Amino acid sequence: MNVSARNVFAGKITALTGGAVNAEVELSLSGGDKIVAIVTEGSVQSLGLAVGKDAIAYVKAPWVMLLSGAKEVHFSARNQLTGKVSVVHKGAVNTEVGVLLPGGTTVYAVVTNEAVMELGLKEGAEATALIKASHVILGVPA
């Protein structure tokens, strides 16, 4: 299956916390990086989500926000993934930025060219990718 999401993360479910309406699902990737998703309890049941099961997280690059420098504000985004900028691919209006995480996973964001300049994003610079857990779509292998 081909998908339009730029970020596709395969891993194993290492934590699942149920709730009345939603569940929090932690997916551990091969290098140790983690992605957290919020899904409905209906999705937990229909996908058969359980600790130890393989799953795939999908995140569209425009849903990823980037930070640079020291965190002066606390954010509600569950996924705050810090690494080094490894890719900067400038377009006419937007730039695709890849942030390489310590475990070897790259998170891609699409931000405006102006934001890249303001944040000083260039290869080798430290950056943090912010992803709301509700923006993570989970799938399971068929």
N, CA, C and O atoms as CSV, one atom per row, in Angstrom:
chain,resi,resn,atom,element,x,y,z
A,1,MET,N,N,0.841,-1.174,0.000
A,1,MET,CA,C,0.000,0.000,0.000
A,1,MET,C,C,0.889,1.240,0.000
A,1,MET,O,O,1.844,1.316,0.773
A,2,ASN,N,N,0.592,2.185,-0.835
A,2,ASN,CA,C,1.287,3.470,-0.860
A,2,ASN,C,C,0.419,4.508,-0.155
A,2,ASN,O,O,-0.804,4.502,-0.293
A,3,VAL,N,N,1.059,5.398,0.600
A,3,VAL,CA,C,0.332,6.459,1.296
A,3,VAL,C,C,1.012,7.793,1.037
A,3,VAL,O,O,2.187,7.843,0.673
A,4,SER,N,N,0.265,8.867,1.225
A,4,SER,CA,C,0.828,10.198,0.973
A,4,SER,C,C,1.528,10.776,2.194
A,4,SER,O,O,2.158,11.829,2.091
A,5,ALA,N,N,1.438,10.126,3.336
A,5,ALA,CA,C,2.101,10.635,4.539
A,5,ALA,C,C,3.613,10.508,4.375
A,5,ALA,O,O,4.101,9.434,4.024
A,6,ARG,N,N,4.354,11.570,4.619
A,6,ARG,CA,C,5.813,11.568,4.491
A,6,ARG,C,C,6.477,10.768,5.598
A,6,ARG,O,O,7.528,10.163,5.388
A,7,ASN,N,N,5.872,10.764,6.765
A,7,ASN,CA,C,6.435,10.058,7.918
A,7,ASN,C,C,5.691,8.743,8.126
A,7,ASN,O,O,4.493,8.725,8.408
A,8,VAL,N,N,6.423,7.651,7.981
A,8,VAL,CA,C,5.882,6.313,8.184
A,8,VAL,C,C,6.834,5.594,9.140
A,8,VAL,O,O,7.982,5.317,8.793
A,9,PHE,N,N,6.346,5.295,10.345
A,9,PHE,CA,C,7.184,4.724,11.388
A,9,PHE,C,C,6.669,3.348,11.784
A,9,PHE,O,O,5.574,3.232,12.334
A,10,ALA,N,N,7.439,2.311,11.513
A,10,ALA,CA,C,7.061,0.954,11.912
A,10,ALA,C,C,7.676,0.644,13.261
A,10,ALA,O,O,8.822,1.004,13.529
A,11,GLY,N,N,6.907,-0.026,14.111
A,11,GLY,CA,C,7.425,-0.387,15.426
A,11,GLY,C,C,6.518,-1.359,16.137
A,11,GLY,O,O,5.635,-1.974,15.538
A,12,LYS,N,N,6.760,-1.487,17.446
A,12,LYS,CA,C,5.964,-2.360,18.307
A,12,LYS,C,C,5.270,-1.526,19.364
A,12,LYS,O,O,5.830,-0.557,19.876
A,13,ILE,N,N,4.061,-1.906,19.682
A,13,ILE,CA,C,3.331,-1.231,20.750
A,13,ILE,C,C,3.962,-1.640,22.082
A,13,ILE,O,O,4.023,-2.823,22.415
A,14,THR,N,N,4.427,-0.647,22.835
A,14,THR,CA,C,5.084,-0.926,24.115
A,14,THR,C,C,4.263,-0.447,25.309
A,14,THR,O,O,4.581,-0.779,26.451
A,15,ALA,N,N,3.219,0.325,25.058
A,15,ALA,CA,C,2.317,0.742,26.131
A,15,ALA,C,C,0.970,1.080,25.519
A,15,ALA,O,O,0.891,1.625,24.419
A,16,LEU,N,N,-0.083,0.749,26.245
A,16,LEU,CA,C,-1.441,1.068,25.808
A,16,LEU,C,C,-2.243,1.392,27.058
A,16,LEU,O,O,-2.437,0.538,27.924
A,17,THR,N,N,-2.712,2.644,27.144
A,17,THR,CA,C,-3.494,3.094,28.287
A,17,THR,C,C,-4.901,3.407,27.803
A,17,THR,O,O,-5.114,4.358,27.050
A,18,GLY,N,N,-5.858,2.599,28.243
A,18,GLY,CA,C,-7.236,2.781,27.816
A,18,GLY,C,C,-7.926,3.887,28.581
A,18,GLY,O,O,-7.504,4.275,29.670
A,19,GLY,N,N,-8.993,4.383,27.989
A,19,GLY,CA,C,-9.814,5.411,28.612
A,19,GLY,C,C,-11.264,5.181,28.254
A,19,GLY,O,O,-11.595,4.202,27.585
A,20,ALA,N,N,-12.132,6.077,28.693
A,20,ALA,CA,C,-13.560,5.932,28.414
A,20,ALA,C,C,-13.856,6.103,26.918
A,20,ALA,O,O,-14.720,5.419,26.368
A,21,VAL,N,N,-13.141,7.009,26.275
A,21,VAL,CA,C,-13.387,7.287,24.857
A,21,VAL,C,C,-12.145,7.008,24.014
A,21,VAL,O,O,-12.234,6.383,22.957
A,22,ASN,N,N,-10.991,7.471,24.482
A,22,ASN,CA,C,-9.747,7.340,23.736
A,22,ASN,C,C,-8.733,6.503,24.496
A,22,ASN,O,O,-8.855,6.275,25.699
A,23,ALA,N,N,-7.720,6.047,23.748
A,23,ALA,CA,C,-6.603,5.321,24.343
A,23,ALA,C,C,-5.315,5.979,23.886
A,23,ALA,O,O,-5.240,6.531,22.788
A,24,GLU,N,N,-4.292,5.915,24.747
A,24,GLU,CA,C,-2.961,6.390,24.389
A,24,GLU,C,C,-2.127,5.159,24.051
A,24,GLU,O,O,-2.046,4.211,24.832
A,25,VAL,N,N,-1.508,5.194,22.869
A,25,VAL,CA,C,-0.723,4.061,22.385
A,25,VAL,C,C,0.703,4.525,22.160
A,25,VAL,O,O,0.936,5.478,21.416
A,26,GLU,N,N,1.672,3.856,22.803
A,26,GLU,CA,C,3.086,4.168,22.608
A,26,GLU,C,C,3.673,3.129,21.657
A,26,GLU,O,O,3.555,1.923,21.874
A,27,LEU,N,N,4.304,3.629,20.605
A,27,LEU,CA,C,4.942,2.779,19.605
A,27,LEU,C,C,6.447,2.983,19.700
A,27,LEU,O,O,6.933,4.102,19.531
A,28,SER,N,N,7.193,1.906,19.971
A,28,SER,CA,C,8.654,1.991,20.032
A,28,SER,C,C,9.218,1.564,18.691
A,28,SER,O,O,8.881,0.503,18.166
A,29,LEU,N,N,10.088,2.413,18.141
A,29,LEU,CA,C,10.691,2.154,16.839
A,29,LEU,C,C,11.973,1.362,17.027
A,29,LEU,O,O,12.466,1.241,18.148
A,30,SER,N,N,12.516,0.824,15.951
A,30,SER,CA,C,13.662,-0.091,16.044
A,30,SER,C,C,14.869,0.515,16.755
A,30,SER,O,O,15.585,-0.210,17.446
A,31,GLY,N,N,15.121,1.810,16.613
A,31,GLY,CA,C,16.271,2.439,17.240
A,31,GLY,C,C,16.014,2.921,18.654
A,31,GLY,O,O,16.906,3.486,19.286
A,32,GLY,N,N,14.794,2.704,19.166
A,32,GLY,CA,C,14.468,3.133,20.522
A,32,GLY,C,C,13.653,4.413,20.588
A,32,GLY,O,O,13.147,4.766,21.653
A,33,ASP,N,N,13.516,5.119,19.459
A,33,ASP,CA,C,12.674,6.311,19.460
A,33,ASP,C,C,11.226,5.888,19.688
A,33,ASP,O,O,10.849,4.759,19.371
A,34,LYS,N,N,10.414,6.790,20.238
A,34,LYS,CA,C,9.025,6.463,20.548
A,34,LYS,C,C,8.089,7.509,19.963
A,34,LYS,O,O,8.401,8.699,19.923
A,35,ILE,N,N,6.932,7.033,19.509
A,35,ILE,CA,C,5.864,7.891,19.005
A,35,ILE,C,C,4.609,7.530,19.792
A,35,ILE,O,O,4.311,6.351,19.980
A,36,VAL,N,N,3.873,8.543,20.254
A,36,VAL,CA,C,2.641,8.307,20.989
A,36,VAL,C,C,1.465,8.769,20.143
A,36,VAL,O,O,1.493,9.845,19.546
A,37,ALA,N,N,0.425,7.931,20.102
A,37,ALA,CA,C,-0.793,8.239,19.351
A,37,ALA,C,C,-1.986,8.183,20.292
A,37,ALA,O,O,-2.004,7.411,21.250
A,38,ILE,N,N,-2.977,9.009,20.004
A,38,ILE,CA,C,-4.270,8.944,20.682
A,38,ILE,C,C,-5.266,8.424,19.655
A,38,ILE,O,O,-5.448,9.023,18.595
A,39,VAL,N,N,-5.908,7.308,19.976
A,39,VAL,CA,C,-6.909,6.713,19.088
A,39,VAL,C,C,-8.161,6.404,19.897
A,39,VAL,O,O,-8.117,6.362,21.126
A,40,THR,N,N,-9.265,6.189,19.214
A,40,THR,CA,C,-10.493,5.843,19.917
A,40,THR,C,C,-10.421,4.413,20.436
A,40,THR,O,O,-9.675,3.585,19.913
A,41,GLU,N,N,-11.199,4.139,21.463
A,41,GLU,CA,C,-11.286,2.774,21.981
A,41,GLU,C,C,-11.838,1.847,20.896
A,41,GLU,O,O,-11.502,0.663,20.854
A,42,GLY,N,N,-12.687,2.391,20.019
A,42,GLY,CA,C,-13.190,1.600,18.894
A,42,GLY,C,C,-12.071,1.162,17.973
A,42,GLY,O,O,-12.086,0.043,17.462
A,43,SER,N,N,-11.090,2.045,17.754
A,43,SER,CA,C,-9.934,1.696,16.923
A,43,SER,C,C,-9.061,0.652,17.602
A,43,SER,O,O,-8.516,-0.227,16.935
A,44,VAL,N,N,-8.920,0.738,18.925
A,44,VAL,CA,C,-8.149,-0.263,19.662
A,44,VAL,C,C,-8.755,-1.639,19.408
A,44,VAL,O,O,-8.044,-2.610,19.150
A,45,GLN,N,N,-10.085,-1.703,19.486
A,45,GLN,CA,C,-10.772,-2.983,19.293
A,45,GLN,C,C,-10.706,-3.441,17.841
A,45,GLN,O,O,-10.358,-4.592,17.574
A,46,SER,N,N,-11.033,-2.557,16.898
A,46,SER,CA,C,-11.110,-2.983,15.488
A,46,SER,C,C,-9.741,-3.327,14.904
A,46,SER,O,O,-9.643,-4.175,14.017
A,47,LEU,N,N,-8.680,-2.674,15.395
A,47,LEU,CA,C,-7.329,-2.969,14.910
A,47,LEU,C,C,-6.650,-4.061,15.735
A,47,LEU,O,O,-5.587,-4.557,15.361
A,48,GLY,N,N,-7.262,-4.429,16.850
A,48,GLY,CA,C,-6.662,-5.438,17.723
A,48,GLY,C,C,-5.371,-4.960,18.359
A,48,GLY,O,O,-4.430,-5.737,18.519
A,49,LEU,N,N,-5.319,-3.678,18.724
A,49,LEU,CA,C,-4.101,-3.116,19.303
A,49,LEU,C,C,-3.841,-3.714,20.676
A,49,LEU,O,O,-4.747,-3.824,21.502
A,50,ALA,N,N,-2.596,-4.097,20.908
A,50,ALA,CA,C,-2.199,-4.672,22.187
A,50,ALA,C,C,-0.691,-4.532,22.336
A,50,ALA,O,O,0.033,-4.466,21.342
A,51,VAL,N,N,-0.220,-4.485,23.570
A,51,VAL,CA,C,1.217,-4.416,23.826
A,51,VAL,C,C,1.891,-5.625,23.170
A,51,VAL,O,O,1.435,-6.761,23.299
A,52,GLY,N,N,2.985,-5.345,22.464
A,52,GLY,CA,C,3.736,-6.386,21.775
A,52,GLY,C,C,3.366,-6.547,20.315
A,52,GLY,O,O,4.087,-7.211,19.570
A,53,LYS,N,N,2.259,-5.955,19.886
A,53,LYS,CA,C,1.817,-6.074,18.500
A,53,LYS,C,C,2.549,-5.066,17.627
A,53,LYS,O,O,2.828,-3.948,18.058
A,54,ASP,N,N,2.860,-5.468,16.391
A,54,ASP,CA,C,3.449,-4.559,15.406
A,54,ASP,C,C,2.404,-3.546,14.957
A,54,ASP,O,O,1.224,-3.873,14.827
A,55,ALA,N,N,2.843,-2.326,14.723
A,55,ALA,CA,C,1.956,-1.271,14.225
A,55,ALA,C,C,2.780,-0.282,13.417
A,55,ALA,O,O,4.010,-0.275,13.480
A,56,ILE,N,N,2.085,0.547,12.660
A,56,ILE,CA,C,2.726,1.572,11.842
A,56,ILE,C,C,2.052,2.904,12.153
A,56,ILE,O,O,0.826,3.012,12.151
A,57,ALA,N,N,2.878,3.918,12.419
A,57,ALA,CA,C,2.376,5.270,12.667
A,57,ALA,C,C,2.602,6.113,11.417
A,57,ALA,O,O,3.675,6.074,10.816
A,58,TYR,N,N,1.590,6.869,11.034
A,58,TYR,CA,C,1.650,7.753,9.869
A,58,TYR,C,C,1.428,9.187,10.344
A,58,TYR,O,O,0.503,9.459,11.109
A,59,VAL,N,N,2.290,10.106,9.882
A,59,VAL,CA,C,2.148,11.520,10.229
A,59,VAL,C,C,2.448,12.339,8.983
A,59,VAL,O,O,3.528,12.212,8.406
A,60,LYS,N,N,1.510,13.173,8.564
A,60,LYS,CA,C,1.742,14.070,7.440
A,60,LYS,C,C,2.779,15.123,7.843
A,60,LYS,O,O,2.719,15.657,8.951
A,61,ALA,N,N,3.722,15.422,6.959
A,61,ALA,CA,C,4.791,16.378,7.258
A,61,ALA,C,C,4.277,17.773,7.628
A,61,ALA,O,O,4.880,18.419,8.485
A,62,PRO,N,N,3.183,18.271,7.019
A,62,PRO,CA,C,2.688,19.591,7.429
A,62,PRO,C,C,2.126,19.626,8.849
A,62,PRO,O,O,1.931,20.709,9.402
A,63,TRP,N,N,1.858,18.455,9.456
A,63,TRP,CA,C,1.350,18.399,10.824
A,63,TRP,C,C,2.474,18.501,11.848
A,63,TRP,O,O,2.204,18.606,13.045
A,64,VAL,N,N,3.726,18.473,11.406
A,64,VAL,CA,C,4.881,18.515,12.305
A,64,VAL,C,C,5.343,19.966,12.453
A,64,VAL,O,O,5.611,20.639,11.458
A,65,MET,N,N,5.435,20.444,13.696
A,65,MET,CA,C,5.962,21.777,13.972
A,65,MET,C,C,7.404,21.633,14.410
A,65,MET,O,O,7.780,20.612,14.987
A,66,LEU,N,N,8.215,22.641,14.145
A,66,LEU,CA,C,9.626,22.597,14.516
A,66,LEU,C,C,9.984,23.716,15.480
A,66,LEU,O,O,9.452,24.824,15.406
A,67,LEU,N,N,10.908,23.393,16.395
A,67,LEU,CA,C,11.471,24.365,17.325
A,67,LEU,C,C,12.979,24.333,17.174
A,67,LEU,O,O,13.551,23.313,16.791
A,68,SER,N,N,13.614,25.441,17.473
A,68,SER,CA,C,15.078,25.459,17.559
A,68,SER,C,C,15.456,26.199,18.827
A,68,SER,O,O,14.658,26.960,19.374
A,69,GLY,N,N,16.663,25.974,19.288
A,69,GLY,CA,C,17.121,26.650,20.498
A,69,GLY,C,C,16.517,26.047,21.748
A,69,GLY,O,O,15.887,24.990,21.702
A,70,ALA,N,N,16.714,26.722,22.862
A,70,ALA,CA,C,16.217,26.255,24.155
A,70,ALA,C,C,14.703,26.369,24.207
A,70,ALA,O,O,14.123,27.320,23.683
A,71,LYS,N,N,14.075,25.402,24.837
A,71,LYS,CA,C,12.621,25.431,24.998
A,71,LYS,C,C,12.284,26.423,26.107
A,71,LYS,O,O,12.560,26.169,27.280
A,72,GLU,N,N,11.690,27.548,25.735
A,72,GLU,CA,C,11.322,28.580,26.699
A,72,GLU,C,C,9.861,28.467,27.112
A,72,GLU,O,O,9.398,29.150,28.026
A,73,VAL,N,N,9.144,27.582,26.412
A,73,VAL,CA,C,7.725,27.389,26.652
A,73,VAL,C,C,7.478,25.894,26.758
A,73,VAL,O,O,8.140,25.110,26.079
A,74,HIS,N,N,6.542,25.489,27.594
A,74,HIS,CA,C,6.142,24.088,27.661
A,74,HIS,C,C,4.982,23.894,26.689
A,74,HIS,O,O,4.102,24.749,26.585
A,75,PHE,N,N,4.984,22.780,25.987
A,75,PHE,CA,C,3.973,22.509,24.972
A,75,PHE,C,C,3.125,21.311,25.354
A,75,PHE,O,O,3.578,20.414,26.064
A,76,SER,N,N,1.891,21.307,24.878
A,76,SER,CA,C,0.993,20.194,25.153
A,76,SER,C,C,1.193,19.039,24.176
A,76,SER,O,O,0.625,17.966,24.378
A,77,ALA,N,N,1.978,19.230,23.133
A,77,ALA,CA,C,2.210,18.157,22.172
A,77,ALA,C,C,2.887,16.985,22.876
A,77,ALA,O,O,3.933,17.149,23.503
A,78,ARG,N,N,2.285,15.805,22.769
A,78,ARG,CA,C,2.808,14.616,23.469
A,78,ARG,C,C,4.154,14.186,22.909
A,78,ARG,O,O,5.010,13.713,23.656
A,79,ASN,N,N,4.351,14.340,21.614
A,79,ASN,CA,C,5.592,13.938,20.961
A,79,ASN,C,C,6.487,15.159,20.790
A,79,ASN,O,O,6.204,16.038,19.976
A,80,GLN,N,N,7.572,15.207,21.566
A,80,GLN,CA,C,8.563,16.278,21.485
A,80,GLN,C,C,9.895,15.591,21.229
A,80,GLN,O,O,10.566,15.147,22.160
A,81,LEU,N,N,10.268,15.509,19.965
A,81,LEU,CA,C,11.373,14.672,19.509
A,81,LEU,C,C,12.551,15.541,19.079
A,81,LEU,O,O,12.482,16.231,18.062
A,82,THR,N,N,13.631,15.505,19.855
A,82,THR,CA,C,14.785,16.356,19.594
A,82,THR,C,C,15.884,15.575,18.887
A,82,THR,O,O,16.201,14.442,19.248
A,83,GLY,N,N,16.460,16.216,17.863
A,83,GLY,CA,C,17.556,15.614,17.111
A,83,GLY,C,C,18.314,16.678,16.345
A,83,GLY,O,O,18.284,17.858,16.693
A,84,LYS,N,N,18.988,16.244,15.303
A,84,LYS,CA,C,19.778,17.153,14.462
A,84,LYS,C,C,19.149,17.239,13.074
A,84,LYS,O,O,18.702,16.233,12.522
A,85,VAL,N,N,19.121,18.436,12.521
A,85,VAL,CA,C,18.621,18.619,11.159
A,85,VAL,C,C,19.545,17.865,10.210
A,85,VAL,O,O,20.757,18.080,10.204
A,86,SER,N,N,18.960,16.980,9.409
A,86,SER,CA,C,19.745,16.169,8.481
A,86,SER,C,C,19.419,16.462,7.021
A,86,SER,O,O,20.202,16.132,6.130
A,87,VAL,N,N,18.273,17.077,6.776
A,87,VAL,CA,C,17.832,17.375,5.404
A,87,VAL,C,C,17.174,18.744,5.390
A,87,VAL,O,O,16.338,19.045,6.242
A,88,VAL,N,N,17.545,19.565,4.432
A,88,VAL,CA,C,16.871,20.836,4.187
A,88,VAL,C,C,16.679,20.923,2.679
A,88,VAL,O,O,17.633,21.138,1.932
A,89,HIS,N,N,15.424,20.754,2.238
A,89,HIS,CA,C,15.116,20.758,0.808
A,89,HIS,C,C,14.163,21.917,0.528
A,89,HIS,O,O,12.955,21.811,0.738
A,90,LYS,N,N,14.737,23.034,0.044
A,90,LYS,CA,C,13.982,24.275,-0.140
A,90,LYS,C,C,13.187,24.244,-1.434
A,90,LYS,O,O,13.683,23.835,-2.484
A,91,GLY,N,N,11.937,24.687,-1.330
A,91,GLY,CA,C,11.072,24.865,-2.486
A,91,GLY,C,C,10.794,26.337,-2.689
A,91,GLY,O,O,11.427,27.187,-2.064
A,92,ALA,N,N,9.845,26.642,-3.566
A,92,ALA,CA,C,9.515,28.032,-3.866
A,92,ALA,C,C,8.903,28.749,-2.664
A,92,ALA,O,O,9.192,29.923,-2.433
A,93,VAL,N,N,8.059,28.052,-1.895
A,93,VAL,CA,C,7.367,28.651,-0.758
A,93,VAL,C,C,7.704,27.936,0.549
A,93,VAL,O,O,7.884,28.573,1.587
A,94,ASN,N,N,7.786,26.610,0.487
A,94,ASN,CA,C,8.015,25.793,1.675
A,94,ASN,C,C,9.326,25.023,1.582
A,94,ASN,O,O,9.901,24.857,0.506
A,95,THR,N,N,9.777,24.561,2.736
A,95,THR,CA,C,10.984,23.749,2.821
A,95,THR,C,C,10.651,22.463,3.570
A,95,THR,O,O,9.947,22.476,4.580
A,96,GLU,N,N,11.175,21.348,3.051
A,96,GLU,CA,C,11.079,20.087,3.773
A,96,GLU,C,C,12.324,19.979,4.641
A,96,GLU,O,O,13.447,20.104,4.154
A,97,VAL,N,N,12.107,19.742,5.953
A,97,VAL,CA,C,13.207,19.624,6.901
A,97,VAL,C,C,13.134,18.247,7.543
A,97,VAL,O,O,12.085,17.844,8.044
A,98,GLY,N,N,14.260,17.520,7.528
A,98,GLY,CA,C,14.344,16.238,8.205
A,98,GLY,C,C,15.130,16.392,9.485
A,98,GLY,O,O,16.202,16.997,9.495
A,99,VAL,N,N,14.594,15.839,10.579
A,99,VAL,CA,C,15.262,15.864,11.877
A,99,VAL,C,C,15.612,14.426,12.233
A,99,VAL,O,O,14.728,13.594,12.435
A,100,LEU,N,N,16.907,14.142,12.309
A,100,LEU,CA,C,17.391,12.802,12.640
A,100,LEU,C,C,17.407,12.646,14.153
A,100,LEU,O,O,18.095,13.391,14.852
A,101,LEU,N,N,16.645,11.674,14.661
A,101,LEU,CA,C,16.552,11.426,16.095
A,101,LEU,C,C,17.696,10.524,16.549
A,101,LEU,O,O,18.301,9.845,15.720
A,102,PRO,N,N,18.005,10.503,17.834
A,102,PRO,CA,C,19.130,9.704,18.334
A,102,PRO,C,C,19.058,8.224,17.971
A,102,PRO,O,O,20.096,7.584,17.801
A,103,GLY,N,N,17.852,7.668,17.849
A,103,GLY,CA,C,17.702,6.251,17.528
A,103,GLY,C,C,17.799,5.940,16.045
A,103,GLY,O,O,17.713,4.777,15.650
A,104,GLY,N,N,17.978,6.968,15.216
A,104,GLY,CA,C,18.134,6.741,13.784
A,104,GLY,C,C,16.910,7.035,12.940
A,104,GLY,O,O,16.980,6.962,11.714
A,105,THR,N,N,15.798,7.365,13.562
A,105,THR,CA,C,14.577,7.709,12.841
A,105,THR,C,C,14.655,9.161,12.378
A,105,THR,O,O,15.139,10.022,13.113
A,106,THR,N,N,14.183,9.435,11.168
A,106,THR,CA,C,14.101,10.807,10.680
A,106,THR,C,C,12.640,11.231,10.644
A,106,THR,O,O,11.796,10.525,10.093
A,107,VAL,N,N,12.346,12.383,11.234
A,107,VAL,CA,C,11.016,12.982,11.203
A,107,VAL,C,C,11.074,14.131,10.211
A,107,VAL,O,O,11.958,14.984,10.288
A,108,TYR,N,N,10.122,14.151,9.274
A,108,TYR,CA,C,10.080,15.197,8.262
A,108,TYR,C,C,8.963,16.188,8.559
A,108,TYR,O,O,7.860,15.810,8.952
A,109,ALA,N,N,9.276,17.465,8.361
A,109,ALA,CA,C,8.305,18.541,8.512
A,109,ALA,C,C,8.335,19.385,7.251
A,109,ALA,O,O,9.371,19.501,6.597
A,110,VAL,N,N,7.210,19.968,6.915
A,110,VAL,CA,C,7.149,20.950,5.837
A,110,VAL,C,C,6.751,22.272,6.474
A,110,VAL,O,O,5.656,22.409,7.020
A,111,VAL,N,N,7.654,23.239,6.398
A,111,VAL,CA,C,7.433,24.556,6.995
A,111,VAL,C,C,7.761,25.623,5.955
A,111,VAL,O,O,8.370,25.331,4.926
A,112,THR,N,N,7.356,26.848,6.227
A,112,THR,CA,C,7.628,27.921,5.270
A,112,THR,C,C,9.123,28.222,5.197
A,112,THR,O,O,9.863,27.992,6.153
A,113,ASN,N,N,9.545,28.731,4.070
A,113,ASN,CA,C,10.945,29.149,3.916
A,113,ASN,C,C,11.299,30.210,4.954
A,113,ASN,O,O,12.415,30.231,5.474
A,114,GLU,N,N,10.350,31.081,5.249
A,114,GLU,CA,C,10.577,32.133,6.232
A,114,GLU,C,C,10.835,31.529,7.613
A,114,GLU,O,O,11.707,32.003,8.342
A,115,ALA,N,N,10.085,30.491,7.976
A,115,ALA,CA,C,10.278,29.841,9.276
A,115,ALA,C,C,11.667,29.203,9.360
A,115,ALA,O,O,12.311,29.256,10.408
A,116,VAL,N,N,12.126,28.607,8.269
A,116,VAL,CA,C,13.463,27.999,8.254
A,116,VAL,C,C,14.523,29.059,8.556
A,116,VAL,O,O,15.445,28.821,9.336
A,117,MET,N,N,14.387,30.214,7.941
A,117,MET,CA,C,15.350,31.298,8.177
A,117,MET,C,C,15.249,31.816,9.608
A,117,MET,O,O,16.270,31.988,10.274
A,118,GLU,N,N,14.030,32.067,10.089
A,118,GLU,CA,C,13.838,32.597,11.441
A,118,GLU,C,C,14.365,31.650,12.514
A,118,GLU,O,O,14.914,32.094,13.522
A,119,LEU,N,N,14.195,30.328,12.295
A,119,LEU,CA,C,14.622,29.332,13.278
A,119,LEU,C,C,16.085,28.937,13.126
A,119,LEU,O,O,16.631,28.233,13.975
A,120,GLY,N,N,16.721,29.390,12.045
A,120,GLY,CA,C,18.123,29.041,11.810
A,120,GLY,C,C,18.318,27.555,11.538
A,120,GLY,O,O,19.314,26.958,11.947
A,121,LEU,N,N,17.344,26.968,10.837
A,121,LEU,CA,C,17.417,25.531,10.560
A,121,LEU,C,C,18.363,25.272,9.392
A,121,LEU,O,O,18.146,25.738,8.274
A,122,LYS,N,N,19.411,24.519,9.682
A,122,LYS,CA,C,20.366,24.109,8.660
A,122,LYS,C,C,20.932,22.771,9.087
A,122,LYS,O,O,20.817,22.395,10.254
A,123,GLU,N,N,21.533,22.056,8.175
A,123,GLU,CA,C,22.072,20.738,8.488
A,123,GLU,C,C,23.015,20.824,9.689
A,123,GLU,O,O,23.899,21.678,9.746
A,124,GLY,N,N,22.804,19.918,10.645
A,124,GLY,CA,C,23.631,19.865,11.841
A,124,GLY,C,C,23.072,20.627,13.028
A,124,GLY,O,O,23.508,20.410,14.159
A,125,ALA,N,N,22.110,21.522,12.792
A,125,ALA,CA,C,21.520,22.300,13.890
A,125,ALA,C,C,20.581,21.421,14.705
A,125,ALA,O,O,19.932,20.527,14.162
A,126,GLU,N,N,20.509,21.674,16.000
A,126,GLU,CA,C,19.566,20.942,16.841
A,126,GLU,C,C,18.170,21.489,16.610
A,126,GLU,O,O,17.977,22.699,16.498
A,127,ALA,N,N,17.191,20.583,16.538
A,127,ALA,CA,C,15.794,20.978,16.364
A,127,ALA,C,C,14.904,19.963,17.061
A,127,ALA,O,O,15.278,18.806,17.252
A,128,THR,N,N,13.723,20.421,17.435
A,128,THR,CA,C,12.734,19.554,18.063
A,128,THR,C,C,11.492,19.531,17.194
A,128,THR,O,O,10.968,20.574,16.803
A,129,ALA,N,N,11.027,18.318,16.897
A,129,ALA,CA,C,9.781,18.128,16.155
A,129,ALA,C,C,8.654,17.946,17.164
A,129,ALA,O,O,8.738,17.100,18.054
A,130,LEU,N,N,7.607,18.739,17.022
A,130,LEU,CA,C,6.419,18.630,17.874
A,130,LEU,C,C,5.305,17.993,17.058
A,130,LEU,O,O,4.975,18.462,15.969
A,131,ILE,N,N,4.724,16.913,17.596
A,131,ILE,CA,C,3.620,16.242,16.907
A,131,ILE,C,C,2.543,15.948,17.943
A,131,ILE,O,O,2.795,15.234,18.914
A,132,LYS,N,N,1.362,16.486,17.748
A,132,LYS,CA,C,0.248,16.162,18.628
A,132,LYS,C,C,-0.070,14.677,18.481
A,132,LYS,O,O,-0.095,14.157,17.365
A,133,ALA,N,N,-0.310,14.001,19.580
A,133,ALA,CA,C,-0.624,12.568,19.541
A,133,ALA,C,C,-1.886,12.299,18.726
A,133,ALA,O,O,-2.028,11.225,18.140
A,134,SER,N,N,-2.790,13.255,18.686
A,134,SER,CA,C,-4.017,13.093,17.896
A,134,SER,C,C,-3.771,13.213,16.403
A,134,SER,O,O,-4.662,12.902,15.612
A,135,HIS,N,N,-2.577,13.657,15.991
A,135,HIS,CA,C,-2.220,13.739,14.575
A,135,HIS,C,C,-1.517,12.487,14.074
A,135,HIS,O,O,-1.150,12.411,12.902
A,136,VAL,N,N,-1.327,11.515,14.937
A,136,VAL,CA,C,-0.684,10.266,14.562
A,136,VAL,C,C,-1.773,9.260,14.206
A,136,VAL,O,O,-2.649,8.969,15.020
A,137,ILE,N,N,-1.713,8.733,12.988
A,137,ILE,CA,C,-2.660,7.718,12.524
A,137,ILE,C,C,-1.975,6.357,12.649
A,137,ILE,O,O,-0.851,6.180,12.180
A,138,LEU,N,N,-2.647,5.409,13.275
A,138,LEU,CA,C,-2.069,4.077,13.436
A,138,LEU,C,C,-2.686,3.087,12.455
A,138,LEU,O,O,-3.875,3.157,12.143
A,139,GLY,N,N,-1.867,2.175,11.982
A,139,GLY,CA,C,-2.316,1.055,11.174
A,139,GLY,C,C,-1.615,-0.198,11.646
A,139,GLY,O,O,-0.596,-0.125,12.334
A,140,VAL,N,N,-2.156,-1.349,11.280
A,140,VAL,CA,C,-1.522,-2.621,11.611
A,140,VAL,C,C,-1.346,-3.414,10.330
A,140,VAL,O,O,-2.160,-3.317,9.412
A,141,PRO,N,N,-0.254,-4.218,10.270
A,141,PRO,CA,C,-0.045,-5.054,9.087
A,141,PRO,C,C,-1.229,-6.013,8.905
A,141,PRO,O,O,-1.791,-6.526,9.873
A,142,ALA,N,N,-1.585,-6.237,7.649
A,142,ALA,CA,C,-2.715,-7.144,7.354
A,142,ALA,C,C,-2.338,-8.582,7.584
A,142,ALA,O,O,-3.161,-9.476,7.386
